[in-house]
Amino acid sequence: MREEKPNSPIEGTPTVLTETELSERWKMSIRTLQFWRYRKTGPKYIKIHGRAVRYPMDAILAYEAEAGIEPLDALKGNGHQHLASDFPQRSVIESSV
């Protein structure tokens, strides 16, 4: 599995997730996350060297809170199943108005 960061905001959780890890957490396809990035919706993400996509845990938790999802459902293993349609589409681009 992946190595845990010593300064994780919540002990035992990584500070970033790959698109594969996030798709498993939210029980949705990787293609959905890719489509959201293309449409500039979904949770904020970062690109490393212009290629590797990572989702910061604080952005994931903020998106889950905004969507009304109990934080860390997938990591707790409490049996909740989320579908891609459960998540609202929102733009990650902030207006300067």
C-alpha positions as CSV (number, residue, x, y, z in Angstrom):
1,M,0.0,0.0,0.0
2,R,1.1,3.6,0.1
3,E,3.4,5.1,2.7
4,E,1.8,7.3,5.3
5,K,3.1,10.9,5.8
6,P,4.1,11.6,9.3
7,N,2.4,15.0,9.4
8,S,-1.0,13.8,8.0
9,P,-3.9,16.0,9.1
10,I,-5.7,12.8,10.4
11,E,-3.4,10.1,11.7
12,G,-3.3,7.1,9.4
13,T,-4.5,8.9,6.3
14,P,-2.4,10.1,3.4
15,T,-2.1,13.8,2.6
16,V,-2.8,13.2,-1.1
17,L,-4.6,10.5,-3.1
18,T,-4.1,9.3,-6.7
19,E,-7.0,9.3,-9.0
20,T,-7.2,5.5,-8.6
21,E,-7.3,5.8,-4.8
22,L,-10.0,8.6,-5.0
23,S,-12.1,6.5,-7.5
24,E,-11.9,3.6,-5.0
25,R,-12.8,5.9,-2.1
26,W,-15.9,7.2,-3.9
27,K,-16.8,4.0,-5.8
28,M,-16.7,5.7,-9.2
29,S,-14.7,5.2,-12.4
30,I,-11.4,6.9,-13.0
31,R,-12.9,8.2,-16.3
32,T,-15.5,10.2,-14.3
33,L,-12.7,11.9,-12.4
34,Q,-10.8,12.6,-15.6
35,F,-14.0,14.0,-17.2
36,W,-14.6,16.2,-14.2
37,R,-11.0,17.6,-14.6
38,Y,-11.6,18.2,-18.3
39,R,-14.8,20.1,-17.4
40,K,-13.1,21.9,-14.5
41,T,-15.5,20.5,-12.0
42,G,-15.1,18.2,-9.0
43,P,-12.5,18.5,-6.2
44,K,-9.4,20.5,-6.6
45,Y,-6.3,18.6,-7.8
46,I,-2.6,19.2,-8.5
47,K,-0.4,18.0,-11.3
48,I,3.1,16.9,-10.6
49,H,5.5,17.5,-13.5
50,G,2.5,18.2,-15.7
51,R,1.3,14.6,-15.7
52,A,0.8,12.9,-12.4
53,V,-2.6,13.9,-10.8
54,R,-2.9,14.1,-7.0
55,Y,-5.9,15.1,-5.0
56,P,-5.0,16.8,-1.7
57,M,-6.9,15.4,1.3
58,D,-8.0,18.8,2.4
59,A,-9.6,19.4,-1.0
60,I,-11.3,15.9,-0.8
61,L,-12.7,16.6,2.6
62,A,-13.9,20.0,1.6
63,Y,-15.7,18.6,-1.5
64,E,-17.2,15.8,0.6
65,A,-18.5,18.4,3.2
66,E,-19.9,20.6,0.4
67,A,-21.6,17.5,-1.1
68,G,-23.1,16.5,2.2
69,I,-21.1,13.3,2.4
70,E,-20.0,12.0,5.8
71,P,-16.2,12.5,5.8
72,L,-14.0,9.5,5.4
73,D,-16.8,7.1,4.7
74,A,-14.6,4.9,2.5
75,L,-11.7,4.9,4.9
76,K,-13.9,4.0,7.9
77,G,-15.3,1.0,5.9
78,N,-18.8,1.6,7.2
79,G,-20.4,0.1,4.2
80,H,-21.7,3.3,2.6
81,Q,-21.7,3.1,-1.2
82,H,-21.5,6.4,-3.2
83,L,-22.2,6.6,-6.9
84,A,-20.8,9.3,-9.2
85,S,-24.3,10.7,-9.5
86,D,-24.3,11.4,-5.7
87,F,-21.7,14.1,-6.1
88,P,-22.7,17.6,-7.3
89,Q,-20.8,19.1,-10.1
90,R,-19.1,22.4,-9.2
91,S,-16.4,24.4,-10.9
92,V,-13.0,24.5,-9.4
93,I,-12.3,27.9,-11.1
94,E,-13.0,30.8,-8.7
95,S,-14.2,34.0,-10.2
96,S,-12.4,37.2,-9.5
97,V,-15.5,39.3,-9.3
